[in-house]
Amino acid sequence: MAAEKEIYSWLFVNTIPLLYEEKKIERQSKIEHWLNLYQLTREIDALISEEQNGGAASYVV
């Protein structure tokens, strides 16, 4: 049975290079991309709701 060969790539955190498995870098990138889109969507939704209420924001907590 042949062992699966792992592929490594560089991930830069600021200016620090880190060597990780490529599949872990890909997974981390997907998570960060999703979180950025989620935060952007929340901010846009808050702006739209403020405009619809005539500048006064109403928040449900």
CNS distance restraints for C-alpha pairs under 8 A (distance, minus, plus):
assign (resid   6 and name CA) (resid  21 and name CA) 6.74 0.50 0.50
assign (resid   6 and name CA) (resid  22 and name CA) 7.94 0.50 0.50
assign (resid   7 and name CA) (resid  21 and name CA) 5.80 0.50 0.50
assign (resid   7 and name CA) (resid  22 and name CA) 5.67 0.50 0.50
assign (resid   7 and name CA) (resid  23 and name CA) 7.93 0.50 0.50
assign (resid   8 and name CA) (resid  19 and name CA) 6.51 0.50 0.50
assign (resid   8 and name CA) (resid  20 and name CA) 5.46 0.50 0.50
assign (resid   8 and name CA) (resid  21 and name CA) 4.32 0.50 0.50
assign (resid   8 and name CA) (resid  22 and name CA) 4.99 0.50 0.50
assign (resid   9 and name CA) (resid  19 and name CA) 5.75 0.50 0.50
assign (resid   9 and name CA) (resid  20 and name CA) 5.70 0.50 0.50
assign (resid   9 and name CA) (resid  21 and name CA) 6.18 0.50 0.50
assign (resid   9 and name CA) (resid  22 and name CA) 5.32 0.50 0.50
assign (resid   9 and name CA) (resid  25 and name CA) 7.73 0.50 0.50
assign (resid  10 and name CA) (resid  17 and name CA) 6.22 0.50 0.50
assign (resid  10 and name CA) (resid  18 and name CA) 5.55 0.50 0.50
assign (resid  10 and name CA) (resid  19 and name CA) 4.69 0.50 0.50
assign (resid  10 and name CA) (resid  20 and name CA) 6.32 0.50 0.50
assign (resid  11 and name CA) (resid  17 and name CA) 5.78 0.50 0.50
assign (resid  11 and name CA) (resid  18 and name CA) 5.10 0.50 0.50
assign (resid  11 and name CA) (resid  19 and name CA) 6.23 0.50 0.50
assign (resid  11 and name CA) (resid  20 and name CA) 6.90 0.50 0.50
assign (resid  11 and name CA) (resid  25 and name CA) 7.13 0.50 0.50
assign (resid  12 and name CA) (resid  16 and name CA) 5.47 0.50 0.50
assign (resid  12 and name CA) (resid  17 and name CA) 4.52 0.50 0.50
assign (resid  12 and name CA) (resid  18 and name CA) 6.05 0.50 0.50
assign (resid  13 and name CA) (resid  17 and name CA) 6.52 0.50 0.50
assign (resid  13 and name CA) (resid  18 and name CA) 7.52 0.50 0.50
assign (resid  20 and name CA) (resid  24 and name CA) 6.85 0.50 0.50
assign (resid  20 and name CA) (resid  25 and name CA) 6.71 0.50 0.50
assign (resid  21 and name CA) (resid  25 and name CA) 6.56 0.50 0.50
assign (resid  22 and name CA) (resid  26 and name CA) 6.21 0.50 0.50
assign (resid  23 and name CA) (resid  27 and name CA) 6.18 0.50 0.50
assign (resid  24 and name CA) (resid  28 and name CA) 6.12 0.50 0.50
assign (resid  25 and name CA) (resid  29 and name CA) 6.06 0.50 0.50
assign (resid  26 and name CA) (resid  30 and name CA) 6.31 0.50 0.50
assign (resid  27 and name CA) (resid  31 and name CA) 6.37 0.50 0.50
assign (resid  28 and name CA) (resid  32 and name CA) 6.19 0.50 0.50
assign (resid  29 and name CA) (resid  33 and name CA) 6.04 0.50 0.50
assign (resid  30 and name CA) (resid  34 and name CA) 6.13 0.50 0.50
assign (resid  31 and name CA) (resid  35 and name CA) 6.18 0.50 0.50
assign (resid  32 and name CA) (resid  36 and name CA) 6.13 0.50 0.50
assign (resid  33 and name CA) (resid  37 and name CA) 6.27 0.50 0.50
assign (resid  34 and name CA) (resid  38 and name CA) 6.10 0.50 0.50
assign (resid  35 and name CA) (resid  39 and name CA) 6.17 0.50 0.50
assign (resid  36 and name CA) (resid  40 and name CA) 6.14 0.50 0.50
assign (resid  37 and name CA) (resid  41 and name CA) 6.03 0.50 0.50
assign (resid  38 and name CA) (resid  42 and name CA) 6.27 0.50 0.50
assign (resid  39 and name CA) (resid  43 and name CA) 6.28 0.50 0.50
assign (resid  40 and name CA) (resid  44 and name CA) 6.16 0.50 0.50
assign (resid  41 and name CA) (resid  45 and name CA) 6.03 0.50 0.50
assign (resid  42 and name CA) (resid  46 and name CA) 6.19 0.50 0.50
assign (resid  43 and name CA) (resid  47 and name CA) 6.31 0.50 0.50
assign (resid  44 and name CA) (resid  48 and name CA) 6.17 0.50 0.50
assign (resid  45 and name CA) (resid  49 and name CA) 6.18 0.50 0.50
assign (resid  46 and name CA) (resid  50 and name CA) 6.20 0.50 0.50
assign (resid  46 and name CA) (resid  57 and name CA) 7.93 0.50 0.50
assign (resid  47 and name CA) (resid  51 and name CA) 6.31 0.50 0.50
assign (resid  48 and name CA) (resid  52 and name CA) 6.25 0.50 0.50
assign (resid  49 and name CA) (resid  53 and name CA) 6.29 0.50 0.50
assign (resid  49 and name CA) (resid  57 and name CA) 6.75 0.50 0.50
assign (resid  49 and name CA) (resid  58 and name CA) 7.90 0.50 0.50
assign (resid  50 and name CA) (resid  54 and name CA) 6.50 0.50 0.50
assign (resid  50 and name CA) (resid  55 and name CA) 4.96 0.50 0.50
assign (resid  50 and name CA) (resid  56 and name CA) 5.70 0.50 0.50
assign (resid  50 and name CA) (resid  57 and name CA) 4.64 0.50 0.50
assign (resid  50 and name CA) (resid  58 and name CA) 7.49 0.50 0.50
assign (resid  51 and name CA) (resid  55 and name CA) 5.22 0.50 0.50
assign (resid  51 and name CA) (resid  56 and name CA) 7.74 0.50 0.50
assign (resid  53 and name CA) (resid  57 and name CA) 6.42 0.50 0.50
assign (resid  53 and name CA) (resid  58 and name CA) 7.80 0.50 0.50
